[in-house]
Amino acid sequence: MAVYTHIGDAELEAFLRQYDIGHATAFKGIAGGVSNSNYLLETDQGRFILTVYEARTDANDLPYFLGLMRHLARAGYPSAAPVAGKDGNALRTVGGKPAAIATFLSGMSAARPSAAQCREAGAGLAWLHEAAGDYGEKRPNTLGQANWARMFAPLHEAAETLKPGLARVIDGDIAHFARHWPSHLPRGTIHADFFPDNVFFRDGKFAGAIDFYFACHAQLAYDIAITLNAWCFEADGSFNATKAKALIAGYEARRTLTADERGLMPLLAHGAAMRFFLTRLQDWAKPADGALVRPHDPMEYERKLAVHRAGLDLT
C-alpha cells in the first residue's frame, strides 16, 4: 500500500456522500506497498480502507478484482469486501481516478514469521484457493513467465548498474524458464501477492488476507511458490527449510499437492523470485513521483534468485 494521490477534505466529503457509511471522523494515508494509493478511513459507522487505483493497475481489471473480493466474502473467506455506494456500485471515481472503499479487516501481520505462522499462512492460502474455486471470472497472469523476457528487455542497463554481469545471468534464467516452465499443473484463481503484510493473524491463527490486486487465473502451485519466497527467507538471505515445510504442510492440510506440483516447486519458486525481481527492478529504475514510499529493493530478490540457482530441498 502507498499514497500517490492526495485527497482534500472537501473532495473526501463529496465522495462519501455517494455512500451510506456515515461521516468521516479520521482519514490517514497508509505508506507501504507500491501499486495504489490507500487511506485508512474512519466514520461514525466504522473503519474502512479507501483505495485509489493508480496507473499500474489496469482499470479494465477492477471489476475482476472487486468481484473476487465480493465472491470470497460471500464464501465466508476472511478478507476485505468492497462497499457498494447508494447506487449499488462499488467502483467509483475520486481525483479523476478509479477508486473503491472496502471493509476494514482487523488483525496483525507478522514482521518475522515463525514456523507456526508459516503453517497458518499455508492453510490460509489453501482456503483461499478453495473459496475462489468457483469464481466464474478469469484474468490472465500478465506478470507470468510468458512476459518475463519482454519485461526485462528494457532493464538490462538498470540491472548492470546494480551489479555488473547481472543482465547476462538474468537472461540465462529467463531462457531456462522458457525451456522448462510447466503448463500442465492444476490451475485456479490465485492471490499472487500473498506476502506477510497482506496476511493477518489473531491469537496466532490465520485471520484473513487483503490486497487482491494481482489476483489472476494461474497455476495454484505458483501461488505457493510466491508465498515460500515471501515467508521463508531470513533477514540474512538464507532459506529456512523448516518454515517452508511448515507452510506446505499447512497448505496440504486443506489441499493435497500433486506429485508434479511437489516435484516442480523448486523451479516454480525460482520463477516466482524472478517475477518479483523484475517488477522491483522496474520500480527502482523509474520510481513514481510524489509517493510516500520508497520502491522495494530489487537486490533482495536477486539474492533469492542466487539461492534458487544453487538448488532447494523441499522434500
Rosetta blueprint (number, residue, H / E / L):
1 M L
2 A E
3 V L
4 Y L
5 T L
6 H L
7 I L
8 G L
9 D H
10 A H
11 E H
12 L H
13 E H
14 A H
15 F H
16 L H
17 R L
18 Q L
19 Y L
20 D L
21 I L
22 G L
23 H L
24 A E
25 T E
26 A E
27 F E
28 K E
29 G E
30 I L
31 A L
32 G L
33 G L
34 V L
35 S L
36 N L
37 S E
38 N E
39 Y E
40 L E
41 L E
42 E E
43 T E
44 D L
45 Q L
46 G E
47 R E
48 F E
49 I E
50 L E
51 T E
52 V E
53 Y L
54 E L
55 A L
56 R L
57 T L
58 D L
59 A H
60 N H
61 D H
62 L H
63 P H
64 Y H
65 F H
66 L H
67 G H
68 L H
69 M H
70 R H
71 H H
72 L H
73 A H
74 R H
75 A L
76 G L
77 Y L
78 P L
79 S E
80 A L
81 A L
82 P E
83 V L
84 A L
85 G L
86 K L
87 D L
88 G L
89 N L
90 A L
91 L L
92 R E
93 T E
94 V E
95 G L
96 G L
97 K E
98 P E
99 A E
100 A E
101 I E
102 A E
103 T E
104 F L
105 L L
106 S L
107 G L
108 M E
109 S L
110 A L
111 A L
112 R L
113 P L
114 S L
115 A H
116 A H
117 Q H
118 C H
119 R H
120 E H
121 A H
122 G H
123 A H
124 G H
125 L H
126 A H
127 W H
128 L H
129 H H
130 E H
131 A H
132 A L
133 G L
134 D L
135 Y L
136 G L
137 E L
138 K L
139 R L
140 P L
141 N L
142 T L
143 L L
144 G L
145 Q H
146 A H
147 N H
148 W H
149 A H
150 R H
151 M H
152 F H
153 A H
154 P H
155 L H
156 H H
157 E H
158 A H
159 A H
160 E H
161 T H
162 L H
163 K L
164 P L
165 G L
166 L H
167 A H
168 R H
169 V H
170 I H
171 D H
172 G H
173 D H
174 I H
175 A H
176 H H
177 F H
178 A H
179 R H
180 H H
181 W L
182 P L
183 S L
184 H L
185 L L
186 P L
187 R E
188 G E
189 T E
190 I E
191 H L
192 A L
193 D L
194 F L
195 F L
196 P H
197 D H
198 N H
199 V E
200 F E
201 F E
202 R E
203 D L
204 G L
205 K E
206 F E
207 A E
208 G E
209 A E
210 I L
211 D L
212 F L
213 Y L
214 F L
215 A L
216 C E
217 H E
218 A E
219 Q E
220 L H
221 A H
222 Y H
223 D H
224 I H
225 A H
226 I H
227 T H
228 L H
229 N H
230 A H
231 W H
232 C L
233 F E
234 E L
235 A L
236 D L
237 G L
238 S L
239 F E
240 N L
241 A H
242 T H
243 K H
244 A H
245 K H
246 A H
247 L H
248 I H
249 A H
250 G H
251 Y H
252 E H
253 A L
254 R L
255 R L
256 T L
257 L L
258 T L
259 A H
260 D H
261 E H
262 R H
263 G H
264 L L
265 M H
266 P H
267 L H
268 L H
269 A H
270 H H
271 G H
272 A H
273 A H
274 M H
275 R H
276 F H
277 F H
278 L H
279 T H
280 R H
281 L H
282 Q H
283 D H
284 W H
285 A H
286 K L
287 P L
288 A L
289 D L
290 G L
291 A L
292 L L
293 V L
294 R L
295 P L
296 H L
297 D L
298 P H
299 M H
300 E H
301 Y H
302 E H
303 R H
304 K H
305 L H
306 A H
307 V H
308 H H
309 R H
310 A H
311 G L
312 L L
313 D L
314 L L
315 T L
